[in-house]
Amino acid sequence: MEDTPMEFGESNKDTEIAPALIAVHPTQESVAAAVGPDLRIFDLRQNSAVSLKDDSSVGSLHKDSIRVVRYGANGKLLVSAGDDKLVKVWSTESWHCITTVCSEKRVSAVAISNDGLYVCFADKFGVVWIVDLDRPDGQVHVGKKAVPLLSHYCSIITSLEFSPDGKFILSADRDFKIRATVFPKNPLDGAHEIQSFCLGHTEFVSCLAFLWTEEYPQGFVVSGSGDSTVRLWDILSGSLLDACEVGEKAGLLGSNGREAECYSAVTDLCSNPDGSLVAVALQRQVVSIGGGTFIPTSLQMCSSTGLLWMVTGVSNLRGSECPSLARVRVISGVNKSNSDSDTREHQELEDNEIPGGTSLLKNLQGSLSYGEEVFLAAAEALKTAMSNLLVKKQYSTEKRDFRKRTRNDKKIKQRK
Amino acid sequence: MLENEANPTLSKSTGLPRKRFYRARAHSNPLSDSHFPIPISPHHVDYSLHYPQFFPSPDQTDSSKKIQFADIGCGFGGLLISLATLFPETLMIGMELRDKVTEYVKERILALRTANPGQYQNVSVVRTNSMKYIPNYFEKGQLSKMFFLFPDPHFKEKNHRRRVISRFLLDEYAYVLQVGAVIYTITDVEELGEWMKTCLKEHPMFEALTSQELEADPVVKLLSSATEEGQKVARNGGQTFRAVYRRIAPSL
């Protein structure tokens, strides 16, 4: 915890390390993985890698780490965005870039409205922007202007989600907050009516996912956080319905003497649509299970096939022979709802059993195999990067006293 | 009076804290990470600490009485002190980011409570960054009055996002204000007065009070007369710019 100026410089670079991300088409027509600035897509219908076509003048592909990639509007669109301040919307039919939107700041989260008419993205200063997409007429638009929709006051927004009925937009931030805002009829004028704040997390909120049932079309929302809990909320009232100490459940906390620091942050979560199952990715003390180590950095469930797609990986990892790497794994049987009693139904697929097989892996991972140690190093580096980015700096009492002593008003008092 | 002699920061004649022992900076950066405790949610606000006479024990926070007035950036607390006797049954709180100033207001309230038994029990102060943590203190529709008196003008365009009234923050204020509640703003900086008025005018959940309504509201007069900043402006013969708006239900 001794932060010398030296370390400050270093920590800035540490945040450049970006986790690998995965997104799966709702009916599993394709799978997208993002590693650093690379957007890799594998078409499972054609069983081949996709080459993205971008005719815009802004430049071809992403130039810096991609921080979000997700499908939207029933799989017709794919959106990718990140540190190069570009939001790119792709058609999943032609794999052409439909729109490129320039953001003023780095982009930390995106969401596509359920009707596919709007793309929202959050920048690192807490402002959520909205841009309207044209009806899919195949025209290419460059440099569309986004307008501000809402704002969290100078906080990093970590996740954006539309409610299943499209009436609300949810935004989560590093200041422990989840905000549910009414998504207005004309969102280009801004979203001013806040439905609720979901407050209860005691660390940054990292991820959101909706659970949906027929009786409750607004849905319930689950959130994961740096406090290593997963919480269930009613967004209409903002009330906390349940909390699960997943860190403790996984048997990670309290096992070694160090407290606070060994909190494992929840990095990602996803659910199957009927809400019977939520998958959670945790950062943790490196533990080996079944001979292999796999700490997913991103998850996505495909409800139609019952597969849980996971990726672990990193880019910009310094001091390693492979600065960017990714490993994709798949678990089957996640759409069976009698999960809580018998977890054995979930089976991890061997590489050749994964849809698309080794050609998919080769495409998404870049290489078929990586050494075990690089993943351990990657997991550690990611953990540091995430806490540098999202956790508030803590100063020891002595340090705080020292900082206070140099204050001018204190000096006056001492002289008296 | 004996303990007052022991404590030189309290005035010998009135028992009130003396301002010169609470020298504070005029400004504070609202963007920096805060290191003071913040309640996790409005349920976690300990009313017994703030209003011991109304809430003798900490577990009574479920009672129906809640804070209704919030003075954002209360400074040395002049307005709160005036409001405390004008609305003796209404709980009110001042929110101030500068800890020295908060300390002063805290002492001032305690001294007033001692000097006037039974009075000033409905007023309190908290050190917090209201631009970041308003929803941690108040529930939806809890407040009936909010005050923004002589806020930091932040002239540079680069720093406009530090202004306490902005298009986005008004969304949060609208959330904690009940329909019909009133938001009071006043400044001696014309440019900021224009800015605050424009923000409120353009917001779909606020409408201006008519001049008759302004005339009838006893609080409006206090805006310039009760606060330390307001008195200073009056002393120097300066102008003030006021914008008073009501929270309305948004039209669909």
Boltz contact constraints between the chains, C-beta under 6 A:
constraints:
  - contact:
      token1: [A, 151]
      token2: [B, 168]
      max_distance: 6.0
  - contact:
      token1: [A, 153]
      token2: [B, 131]
      max_distance: 6.0
  - contact:
      token1: [A, 153]
      token2: [B, 132]
      max_distance: 6.0
  - contact:
      token1: [A, 154]
      token2: [B, 31]
      max_distance: 6.0
  - contact:
      token1: [A, 192]
      token2: [B, 171]
      max_distance: 6.0
  - contact:
      token1: [A, 192]
      token2: [B, 204]
      max_distance: 6.0
  - contact:
      token1: [A, 192]
      token2: [B, 205]
      max_distance: 6.0
  - contact:
      token1: [A, 193]
      token2: [B, 250]
      max_distance: 6.0
  - contact:
      token1: [A, 194]
      token2: [B, 171]
      max_distance: 6.0
  - contact:
      token1: [A, 194]
      token2: [B, 175]
      max_distance: 6.0
  - contact:
      token1: [A, 197]
      token2: [B, 135]
      max_distance: 6.0
  - contact:
      token1: [A, 199]
      token2: [B, 40]
      max_distance: 6.0
  - contact:
      token1: [A, 199]
      token2: [B, 41]
      max_distance: 6.0
  - contact:
      token1: [A, 392]
      token2: [B, 33]
      max_distance: 6.0
  - contact:
      token1: [A, 409]
      token2: [B, 23]
      max_distance: 6.0
